[in-house]
């Protein structure tokens, strides 16, 4: 949810962001994110995994507040950062953590968001800002699921396959849409059906090729895992692209908001990982 003012009757969003920037920068950051989350645990174990997840969370908090224009900048940053740290601690400190423990973080985060938005002055765009803050808290809490996904040796190997499936799906989607974003999935957003289909196929292929890693055997479960993760990735990537387009679209007077393209790219690269983390954890338990 982007809180920048937009004309109510504007039929088509037209982003000032070049297609090259819209796709290549998020693709580069996707590679960096996968390398971070996969590489740090190899070097530093659980501490490295915690550090990598925290970097993604705090990066998403900062860029999400900047991109969406949430009112109460400092307060929103504080709430988001606190939610990220709390979510990680809830899944790191207990001997046998469970994903359901994050409900406490989400509940307290929602209350903190309401208080933060009610105490600021003036209270412009209160509903939009509150919705954006709650979505941000949900995303950083979802990223914490990566801490459970790779907690054991077998889980680490399967987490690596899942991360690669998500990363490759994102990369293929961006690269295909850079060249051929057809047919459009949303008017004014440079994402196409061809890119979505190929990204899902690429994610399924990665999971299939890595089906023996971490004790995951069977072609069908591997394909289901990869296709499901890649499908979620593709849909959330479309949403993130819409956010980027809306944040850079000109208003009715032809003025274009000044938004850092790298901030947009971080949101586009990290948000799909947030959506896929709990999905990967659930699929790991089922398949």
C-alpha positions in Angstrom: 0.0 0.0 0.0 1.5 3.3 -1.1 0.5 6.3 0.8 1.5 8.9 -1.8 -1.3 11.1 -3.1 -2.8 9.9 -6.4 -5.6 11.3 -8.5 -8.8 9.2 -7.7 -9.9 9.0 -11.3 -6.5 8.2 -12.8 -7.2 5.2 -15.1 -3.6 4.1 -15.8 -0.4 4.3 -13.8 2.6 5.4 -15.7 5.9 5.0 -13.9 8.9 7.2 -14.6 11.2 4.4 -13.6 13.0 2.9 -16.7 12.3 -0.8 -17.3 16.0 -1.5 -17.1 16.1 -0.1 -13.5 12.8 -1.7 -12.6 14.2 -5.2 -13.5 18.0 -5.3 -13.4 18.5 -3.7 -10.0 16.1 -6.0 -8.2 17.7 -9.0 -10.0 21.1 -8.0 -8.8 19.8 -7.6 -5.2 18.1 -11.0 -5.4 21.5 -12.6 -6.1 23.0 -10.7 -3.1 20.1 -11.7 -0.8 20.5 -15.4 -1.7 24.2 -15.2 -1.3 23.8 -13.6 2.1 21.2 -16.0 3.5 22.9 -19.1 2.1 26.5 -18.0 2.6 26.6 -16.5 6.2 25.2 -19.8 7.8 28.0 -21.7 6.1 30.6 -19.4 7.6 29.1 -18.6 11.0 26.4 -21.2 11.6 23.2 -20.1 13.4 24.7 -16.6 14.2 25.3 -16.1 10.5 21.8 -17.1 9.7 20.4 -14.7 12.3 22.6 -11.9 11.0 21.5 -12.5 7.4 17.8 -12.6 8.2 18.2 -9.4 10.4 19.9 -7.6 7.5 17.0 -8.5 5.2 14.4 -7.5 7.8 15.9 -4.1 8.6 16.6 -3.4 4.9 12.9 -4.1 4.1 11.7 -1.9 7.1 13.8 1.1 6.0 13.0 0.9 2.3 9.3 0.0 2.8 8.8 3.2 4.9 10.6 5.3 2.3 8.8 3.8 -0.7 5.3 3.7 0.7 5.5 7.2 2.3 4.1 6.0 5.6 3.4 9.0 7.8 5.3 9.2 11.1 8.7 8.2 9.5 10.7 7.7 12.7 7.9 6.0 14.6 7.3 3.5 11.8 11.0 2.7 11.6 11.1 2.1 15.3 8.0 -0.2 15.3 9.3 -2.1 12.3 12.8 -2.6 13.7 11.4 -3.7 17.1 9.1 -6.2 15.4 12.1 -7.6 13.4 14.2 -8.1 16.5 11.4 -9.5 18.6 10.4 -12.0 15.9 14.0 -13.2 15.6 14.4 -13.5 19.4 11.1 -15.5 19.7 12.5 -18.1 17.3 16.1 -18.1 18.5 15.9 -18.1 22.3 13.6 -21.0 23.0 15.0 -24.5 22.8 12.1 -25.7 20.8 10.6 -22.7 19.0 7.4 -22.8 16.9 6.2 -20.6 14.1 3.0 -19.9 16.1 5.1 -18.0 18.7 5.2 -15.2 16.2 1.5 -14.5 16.9 2.6 -12.6 20.0 4.9 -10.4 18.0 2.2 -9.7 15.4 -0.4 -8.9 18.1 1.9 -6.5 20.0 3.2 -5.1 16.7 -0.4 -4.2 15.7 -1.0 -2.5 19.0 2.2 -0.6 18.7 1.3 0.5 15.2 -2.1 1.8 16.3 -0.5 3.8 19.1 2.2 5.1 16.9 -0.2 6.4 14.3 -2.6 7.8 16.9 0.0 9.9 18.8 1.5 11.6 15.7 0.4 15.0 14.6 -1.1 15.7 12.2 -2.9 12.5 11.5 -3.0 12.6 7.7 -3.3 9.4 5.8 -3.9 7.5 9.1 -5.6 4.4 7.6 -3.2 4.0 4.7 -0.2 4.5 7.0 -1.5 2.0 9.6 -2.2 -0.6 6.9 1.3 -0.1 5.5 2.9 -0.5 8.9 0.9 -3.6 9.7 1.9 -5.1 6.3 5.5 -4.3 7.1 5.4 -6.0 10.5 3.8 -9.1 8.9 6.6 -9.2 6.3 9.5 -8.9 8.8 7.8 -11.6 11.0 7.5 -13.9 7.9 11.2 -13.4 7.1 12.0 -14.8 10.6 10.6 -18.2 9.4 13.9 -18.6 7.6 15.5 -19.1 11.1 13.4 -22.3 11.5 13.8 -23.5 8.0 17.5 -23.9 8.3 17.8 -24.8 12.0 19.0 -28.4 11.5 21.7 -29.8 9.1 19.0 -31.4 6.9 16.9 -28.2 7.1 19.9 -26.1 6.1 20.3 -28.1 2.9 16.6 -28.0 2.1 16.5 -24.3 2.9 19.3 -23.8 0.4 17.2 -25.5 -2.3 14.2 -23.4 -1.4 16.2 -20.2 -1.5 17.6 -21.1 -4.8 14.2 -21.9 -6.2 12.9 -18.5 -5.1 15.9 -16.6 -6.3 16.0 -18.2 -9.7 12.2 -17.6 -10.1 12.8 -14.0 -9.3 15.7 -13.7 -11.7 14.0 -15.4 -14.6 10.8 -13.3 -14.1 12.7 -10.0 -14.1 15.0 -10.9 -17.0 12.1 -12.2 -19.2 9.9 -9.2 -18.4 12.8 -6.9 -19.2 12.7 -8.2 -22.8 9.1 -9.3 -23.2 6.6 -8.2 -20.6 3.6 -9.6 -22.5 0.7 -10.1 -22.1 0.5 -7.6 -19.3 -0.7 -8.9 -16.0 -1.6 -5.4 -14.7 -2.0 -2.2 -16.7 1.0 0.0 -16.5 3.1 -2.6 -14.7 6.0 -4.1 -16.7 5.2 -7.7 -15.8 3.9 -10.3 -18.2 2.3 -13.7 -18.3 5.2 -15.2 -20.2 7.6 -14.2 -17.4 5.3 -15.5 -14.7 5.0 -18.9 -16.4 8.8 -19.2 -17.1 9.7 -18.1 -13.6 7.4 -20.9 -12.1 8.9 -23.4 -14.4 12.4 -22.3 -13.5 11.7 -22.6 -9.8 10.3 -26.1 -10.2 13.3 -27.1 -12.2 15.7 -25.9 -9.5 13.8 -27.9 -6.9 13.7 -30.9 -9.1 17.5 -30.8 -9.7 18.1 -30.5 -6.0 15.6 -33.1 -5.0 18.2 -35.4 -3.3 19.7 -32.6 -1.2 18.8 -32.7 2.4 17.1 -36.1 2.1 14.4 -34.8 -0.2 13.7 -37.7 -2.7 11.0 -38.0 -5.3 10.4 -36.0 -8.4 6.8 -35.1 -7.7 7.3 -33.6 -4.2 10.3 -31.7 -5.5 8.3 -30.3 -8.4 5.4 -29.4 -6.1 7.8 -27.6 -3.7 9.5 -25.7 -6.5 6.3 -24.7 -8.3 4.6 -23.6 -5.2 7.4 -21.4 -4.0 8.0 -20.0 -7.5 4.3 -19.3 -7.9 4.2 -17.4 -4.6 7.3 -15.6 -5.7 5.9 -14.6 -9.0 2.6 -13.3 -7.6 4.4 -11.3 -4.8 6.9 -10.0 -7.3 4.0 -8.6 -9.4 2.6 -6.9 -6.3 6.1 -5.4 -5.5 6.4 -4.2 -9.1 3.0 -2.5 -8.7 4.2 -0.8 -5.5 7.3 0.4 -7.4 5.2 1.7 -10.3 2.7 3.5 -8.1 5.5 5.0 -6.0 7.0 6.6 -9.1 3.9 7.5 -11.1 3.3 11.1 -12.0 0.5 12.9 -10.3 -2.3 14.8 -12.1 0.0 17.8 -12.4 2.7 15.8 -14.1 5.1 15.8 -11.1 7.0 12.6 -10.4 7.8 11.7 -6.7 11.5 11.5 -5.8 12.0 7.9 -4.7 15.4 6.3 -4.5 15.4 3.5 -7.2 17.6 1.3 -4.9 14.9 1.5 -2.2 12.4 0.3 -4.7 14.7 -2.5 -5.7 15.2 -3.7 -2.1 11.4 -3.9 -1.7 11.1 -5.8 -5.0 13.9 -8.2 -4.1 13.1 -8.9 -0.4 9.3 -8.9 -0.2 9.0 -12.2 -2.2 11.4 -13.9 0.2 9.2 -12.8 3.1 6.1 -14.3 1.5 7.9 -17.6 0.6 9.6 -18.2 4.0 6.6 -19.5 5.9 5.4 -21.3 2.8 8.8 -23.1 2.5 8.6 -24.1 6.1 5.1 -25.5 5.8 6.1 -27.5 2.7 9.2 -28.8 4.4 6.9 -30.4 7.0 4.5 -31.8 4.6 6.6 -33.1 1.7 
